[in-house]
């Protein structure tokens, strides 16, 4: 029985890969697009997690990446609301209010093909996450460190994909 485990595990992993390729017929474009980003694995996972990526072109992939960035910023903004009134937390709440606003502006700008505006607002959201991070310097632990990092990665991916359009 123990000798069957590696075989079964291999078969399960192969089946999962095959399923993902069948579900997402756009895997080659996603892989090619994500190779232009700094965070290939995060990019592939983020794009593949949206069913519309299966038929998306590069502008569609940019829209998905932007949607993921906005979702992360909104989720973090809501999370912060439950953390209390520490001055660093209050600053982060303001930063994430700005980040959500910037990313919402970016959605419209991307739809209008105003790519310079998209770059400005997505970069602004990254700055907001960095400012939140800076507020915890010398004050461990930082309850938002991973969330700030995740938002920065998603925004970086969005900017890289927008450059391809």
Number of C-alpha atoms within 10 A of each C-alpha: 5 6 7 9 10 11 11 11 11 12 12 12 12 12 12 12 12 12 11 13 14 12 13 19 13 17 19 11 17 23 15 12 21 22 16 15 19 13 14 17 12 16 25 17 12 19 23 20 14 15 12 14 24 20 13 17 15 17 17 18 26 26 22 22 26 27 21 20 29 25 15 20 31 18 14 20 20 14 13 19 13 9 12 9 12 9 11 17 21 17 17 27 22 14 24 26 18 20 27 24 17 22 27 18 15 27 21 13 17 20 13 11 15 13 17 14 18 26 21 14 24 29 20 19 28 26 16 27 25 18 17 24 22 15 16 18 11 8 9 7 9 16 13 18 15 11 17 22 15 17 24 23 19 26 28 23 25 26 21 20 24 23 14 11 12
